[in-house]
Amino acid sequence: MKKLMLTAFLGLSICAFSQELKDKPASRETDKALLVKTDHAELDAKKKAAEEKAKLPKPYNPKADAEKDIQNLIAKAKKEKKNIMIQAGGNWCIWCLRFNQFVQTTPELKGMVDKNYEYYHLNFSPDNKNEKIFAKYGNPGDKFGYPVFIILDSNGKMIHVQNSEVLEEGKGYSLEKTKEFFKQWAPKS
């Protein structure tokens, strides 16, 4: 009788244990379903950003000779009594493209830039990191990320480096903060 009861007990225990194991994978499937939903939201955001990026102009030229270009801008800035605004970044950077688009399509900002600055897009990408130029200006991208703005006077002397993050507002840039930045670093008459 003891053998029978022990066998029955072990049999029921095995059935109960196997039932518990069957239930656990089902809860894992629920967890996977939640993860997939999160991944869809992230993928949708990435897709929207890629679509936005595809529509924006690409002002950075990885093949440009930045050293030569900046020397030419310095000569031009001297003649026209302007400062030089270098927007460092790349066509891979959505915030870089957004800033360029914001300036180019906002007449008030475009007017301020055209009047006071020679505006240059300094490329940083795997194709051309422009390491010598960035080193000359203290590698501001390493410190602030991209875009980063390097302001030179008409003689080519660096007078300011601006972290773009302080100009941001939502998924774009603040008109008032950007105008103040352009005013502050315009050449003094």
C-alpha positions as CSV (number, residue, x, y, z in Angstrom):
1,M,0.0,0.0,0.0
2,K,2.9,2.4,0.8
3,K,4.4,1.7,-2.6
4,L,1.1,2.4,-4.3
5,M,0.6,5.7,-2.4
6,L,4.2,6.7,-3.0
7,T,3.8,5.9,-6.7
8,A,0.6,7.9,-6.9
9,F,2.1,10.8,-5.1
10,L,5.1,10.9,-7.4
11,G,2.9,10.6,-10.5
12,L,0.7,13.5,-9.3
13,S,3.8,15.6,-8.5
14,I,5.2,15.0,-11.9
15,C,1.9,16.0,-13.6
16,A,1.6,19.1,-11.4
17,F,5.3,20.1,-12.1
18,S,4.9,19.6,-15.9
19,Q,1.7,21.7,-15.9
20,E,3.6,24.5,-14.2
21,L,6.4,24.3,-16.8
22,K,3.8,24.5,-19.6
23,D,2.4,27.7,-18.1
24,K,5.7,29.6,-17.9
25,P,6.5,29.8,-21.6
26,A,3.1,31.3,-22.2
27,S,4.0,34.2,-20.0
28,R,7.3,34.6,-21.9
29,E,5.3,34.8,-25.1
30,T,3.3,37.7,-23.6
31,D,6.6,39.4,-22.7
32,K,7.9,39.0,-26.3
33,A,4.6,40.5,-27.6
34,L,5.2,43.6,-25.4
35,L,8.8,43.8,-26.6
36,V,7.7,43.6,-30.3
37,K,5.2,46.5,-29.7
38,T,8.0,48.7,-28.2
39,D,10.3,47.8,-31.2
40,H,7.5,48.9,-33.6
41,A,7.3,52.3,-32.0
42,E,11.1,52.7,-32.1
43,L,11.2,51.5,-35.7
44,D,8.4,54.0,-36.7
45,A,10.4,56.8,-35.1
46,K,13.5,55.8,-37.0
47,K,11.5,55.5,-40.2
48,K,10.1,59.0,-39.8
49,A,13.5,60.5,-39.0
50,A,15.0,58.7,-42.1
51,E,12.1,60.1,-44.3
52,E,12.7,63.6,-42.9
53,K,16.5,63.3,-43.4
54,A,15.9,62.2,-47.0
55,K,13.9,65.4,-47.8
56,L,16.4,67.8,-46.3
57,P,19.3,69.4,-48.4
58,K,22.7,67.9,-47.8
59,P,25.1,70.9,-47.3
60,Y,28.2,68.9,-46.3
61,N,30.8,67.9,-48.9
62,P,33.1,65.1,-47.7
63,K,35.4,65.6,-50.7
64,A,35.9,69.3,-49.9
65,D,39.4,70.6,-49.1
66,A,38.3,72.3,-45.8
67,E,41.7,73.9,-45.1
68,K,41.7,75.6,-48.5
69,D,38.0,76.6,-48.3
70,I,38.4,78.2,-44.9
71,Q,41.5,80.1,-46.1
72,N,39.4,81.5,-49.0
73,L,36.6,82.4,-46.6
74,I,39.0,84.3,-44.4
75,A,40.2,86.4,-47.4
76,K,36.6,87.0,-48.4
77,A,35.6,87.9,-44.8
78,K,38.4,90.4,-44.5
79,K,37.3,92.2,-47.6
80,E,33.6,92.2,-46.6
81,K,34.2,92.8,-42.8
82,K,32.3,89.7,-41.8
83,N,32.9,86.9,-39.4
84,I,33.0,83.2,-40.3
85,M,30.5,80.7,-39.0
86,I,31.5,77.1,-39.4
87,Q,28.7,74.6,-38.8
88,A,30.5,71.4,-38.1
89,G,28.7,68.1,-38.6
90,G,27.6,65.9,-41.5
91,N,24.9,64.8,-43.8
92,W,24.3,61.8,-41.4
93,C,23.2,64.2,-38.6
94,I,19.5,65.0,-38.6
95,W,20.1,68.0,-36.2
96,C,22.8,69.4,-38.5
97,L,20.4,69.2,-41.5
98,R,17.5,70.7,-39.5
99,F,19.6,73.7,-38.4
100,N,20.8,74.3,-42.0
101,Q,17.2,74.1,-43.2
102,F,16.0,76.3,-40.4
103,V,18.5,79.1,-41.3
104,Q,18.0,78.8,-45.0
105,T,14.2,78.9,-44.9
106,T,13.7,81.5,-42.2
107,P,14.2,84.9,-44.0
108,E,15.1,86.8,-40.8
109,L,17.9,84.3,-39.9
110,K,19.1,84.0,-43.5
111,G,19.4,87.8,-43.7
112,M,21.4,88.0,-40.5
113,V,23.8,85.3,-41.7
114,D,24.2,86.7,-45.2
115,K,24.9,90.2,-43.7
116,N,27.3,89.2,-41.0
117,Y,28.9,85.9,-41.8
118,E,30.6,83.7,-44.3
119,Y,28.8,80.4,-43.6
120,Y,30.7,77.1,-44.0
121,H,29.7,73.5,-43.4
122,L,32.7,71.6,-42.1
123,N,32.2,67.9,-42.8
124,F,32.8,65.2,-40.2
125,S,32.0,61.7,-41.4
126,P,33.7,58.4,-41.9
127,D,34.6,59.6,-45.5
128,N,36.4,62.6,-44.2
129,K,36.8,63.4,-40.5
130,N,38.9,66.6,-41.2
131,E,41.0,65.8,-38.2
132,K,43.6,68.5,-38.8
133,I,41.0,71.2,-39.0
134,F,39.0,70.0,-36.0
135,A,42.2,69.7,-33.9
136,K,43.1,73.3,-34.8
137,Y,39.8,74.4,-33.2
138,G,40.1,72.1,-30.1
139,N,37.9,69.2,-31.4
140,P,34.6,70.8,-30.3
141,G,32.6,67.9,-31.7
142,D,34.1,65.6,-29.1
143,K,33.0,67.8,-26.4
144,F,29.5,69.0,-27.6
145,G,28.5,66.6,-30.3
146,Y,27.1,67.8,-33.7
147,P,26.3,70.2,-35.0
148,V,28.7,72.5,-33.2
149,F,29.4,76.1,-34.4
150,I,32.9,77.6,-34.6
151,I,32.9,81.4,-35.0
152,L,36.1,83.0,-36.5
153,D,36.7,86.7,-36.8
154,S,37.6,88.1,-40.2
155,N,41.3,87.3,-39.5
156,G,40.5,83.6,-39.0
157,K,41.0,83.7,-35.2
158,M,38.6,81.5,-33.3
159,I,36.4,83.7,-31.0
160,H,33.7,81.3,-29.9
161,V,32.5,77.7,-30.0
162,Q,28.7,77.2,-29.6
163,N,27.0,74.0,-28.4
164,S,23.9,73.7,-30.6
165,E,21.9,72.0,-27.8
166,V,21.3,75.4,-26.1
167,L,19.5,76.6,-29.3
168,E,17.2,73.6,-29.6
169,E,13.5,73.7,-29.0
170,G,11.4,70.5,-29.3
171,K,12.5,68.8,-32.5
172,G,13.9,71.9,-34.0
173,Y,15.5,75.2,-33.0
174,S,14.3,78.3,-31.2
175,L,14.0,81.4,-33.4
176,E,14.8,83.8,-30.5
177,K,17.8,81.9,-29.2
178,T,19.2,81.5,-32.7
179,K,18.8,85.2,-33.5
180,E,20.5,86.1,-30.2
181,F,23.4,83.8,-31.0
182,F,23.8,85.3,-34.5
183,K,23.6,88.9,-33.0
184,Q,26.1,88.2,-30.3
185,W,28.9,86.9,-32.6
186,A,28.3,89.3,-35.5
187,P,31.3,91.6,-36.3
188,K,31.3,94.7,-34.2
189,S,31.1,97.9,-36.2
